[in-house]
Amino acid sequence: MKKAKRYTGIVLAVTAAFFLTACGGKEGAAAETTKAAASAGTAAEADAKESVPAELPEFETPILLISAGQSADFDMVKVIMDQAGVAYSADNVAEAGSLGDNKTIIVAVGGSSKGLGAAGIDADAELDRVDQVMQEAKEKGLHVIALHIGGEGRRGALGDRYIEPVVSRADYVIVVESGNKDGIFTDLCTQYGIPLDSVDNMAKIPEMMKPLFEQ
């Protein structure tokens, strides 16, 4: 099993003003120096906030794809896995006790009221199901990959309920960056020490998934 590597890094630039206009005088220089220092401090804090571990575990097969929130992203992740050429089984309503001999759980995170209705489950019951499945996965030592590919459209009061229960137990998170504008995935991955990769569109994800399971 090859050790997977992260595809993206996080780069932050720190800028400061070194040249002041003559009319500012000493008072202006002091103000600008204070401003520059504050700017540098803010960037340093952001740098620490954005830092996530670089190393990934060695993911193994068999793989089970599940849903957290019953959005159509579950089917989109199927397409991603097919394009990556990685074999998997799928069960959008998998429950604790039904994880079988799978070694890796891939979770499509994204809430949909329509999808919940079609699955015959309400939002609270779905949250309870997801929480139990994630708990069992970690107790059994299974690896978890969380994918949030729906972008900003999958964020909101419904979809956001399923993010932390999954991300907090994940070993790797991939997010389409428009779904992370408020930094929720960055914050959670930093808090729990989880590798995070962000892409500008989901078309890049198959090539990221493929080497994770190369023998």
N, C-alpha and C positions, 0 to 999 in steps of 0.2 A: 504494500500500500504506500503510495507516494504521499509525502507530507504536503498538504495543500498550502498555497501561499495566498496572501491577500492580493487582490487585483488593484486596489486603489489605496492611496495614502491620503492623509489630511494635511494640507499645507496652509499655514496662516502667515500672512505678511504683517510685520509691525512697522508702522511709519511714524516719523516724528518730524517736527519743524526745526531745522538747524539755522535757517537764515531769517532774520527779523528785519522789518522795515525800520528806517532810522527814526521815524516819528514815534515809535513805541517807547524809546528810551529804556532806562533800567526797569521801570515799572512794567513796561510792556514785555521786556525780556523775561522777567520773573514769571509773569502770567503765562507766557508761551511755554516756558520751561516746565511749569506746573502742569499745563495742559498736555504737553508731550509725555511727561512722566505718567500722567493718568491714563493716556492712550496706550502707552506701553504696558502698563499694569493690566488694563482691560484685556489687551491682546494676550498677555501671559496667562490670565485667568481663563480666557477662551481656549487657549492651547491646552491647558490642563484638562479642561472640561471635555474637549474633543478627543483626548487620547484614549485609545482602546488597544487591547493586546493584539499583536500581529500574528501570533501562531494559532493555527486551527488544529483540532484533534484529527485523528485519522478516521474519517467516516467509513462505515462499512455497509454492505448490503446484507440482507434484504432491506428494502425501503418501503415505508408506508406513508402515503400522502393523505393528510387529513385537512379538514377545514376548521377554522375558528371564526365563526360569524356567518357562514353559509353564503358568502358572496360568490359571484361568478368568477372571481379570481381563482377559485379552486380549479375550474376547468382550464383557465389560462396557464396555471402551473403545470397541468397535465401536458399542455402543448410545449411548454419550456422543457420538461423532462424528456418528452419525445424528441425534440430537436437536439437535446444534449446526448441522446442515444443511451440514456440510463434507464434500466429496467426498474419498475416500481409497481406496487399495488396501491389502490386508492379506495378510501372509504370516508366520505365527507362527514358521516355521523359516527365514526368509530368511538367506542366507549372504553372506559377503563375495564381491564379484564379481557380485551379483545385485541391486544397488541401482538399476540403470537410470538413468533421467533424473529420479528423484525429487529434490526440493529440501529436503524436510523429512522426518525420521524420527521417528515417535512410538513410544515404547517403553513397553509395559505391563510394569512390573517386579513380579515376584512369583513365588516358587517353589512348585511343586507336584509331589510325587513321582508322583501319579496322572497329571498332565498330561505329565510327562516320559516316563512309560511309554507313554502313548497316542501320543506323538510318536516313539517308538522311539529315544530318546536318553537317555544317562545324565547325571547332574549335572555331571560334569567336562567332558564333550563339549559340553554346553550352555554352560558358562562360557567355553570356548574359542571357540565359535561367536559368542557375544555380544561377546567381547573383539575378535575380528577384524572383526565388523561395525561396532562403534563406532569402531575405529581407521580403517577405510576411510571411514566417514562424515566423520570430522574431516579426513582427508587430502584428501577431495574437496570440503571446504568446505560440507558439508550441515549444516543446522541440526537439532538434536536436542531433542525435548521428552520428558522422563521423567515418567511418571505412576505413582505408587504409591497405588492406590485401595483395596487390600484391608484396610487398617488393621492392627490388631495381629495379626489372624489370619494375615497373610502375612509376619509376621516370624518369625525363628527361624534355626536353623543352616543350613537349606537356602536359604530365600528371601534371607537376608542376603548370601549369596555374590554375588548379582547386582546389589546396590545400587551399590557404588562403581564397578565397571567402566562402568556406564551414567551415573551422576550426574557422575562426574569429566569426562565428555565432553559433558555436556548444556549447552544454552543456556538452559534453563528447566526448573524442576522444580515439579510440583504433587503434593502429598501429602495424603491424608486424615489429619488430625492424630493419630488414635489409633495410626497407624503410626509416629509420630515422637515417642513419649513419652520415649524415651531421647536425643532430640536428634540422632540419627545423620544425618538429612537436613540439619538446620541446620548441624551441624559440617562436613559435606562441602561444602555450598553456600558456607559462609563460607571454607573452605580453598581452594576452586577459583574463588571469585568468581562464583557462579552465582545468578541470581534464583530465589527460592523463594516459593511461595504455599502456604498451608495452609488447608484447608477442613474443616468439621466433618462433612460428608458429601458423597458423590460427586454428589448431585443438583444441586449448585451448579456443577459443572464445565462442563456444556455451554455455559452463558452466558459462561464464561471463555474457552472455546475459540473461540467464534464470531468475536469481533472480531480474533483473531490472524491470520485469513486473509481479512479483508474487503479488497476492492479499493478 
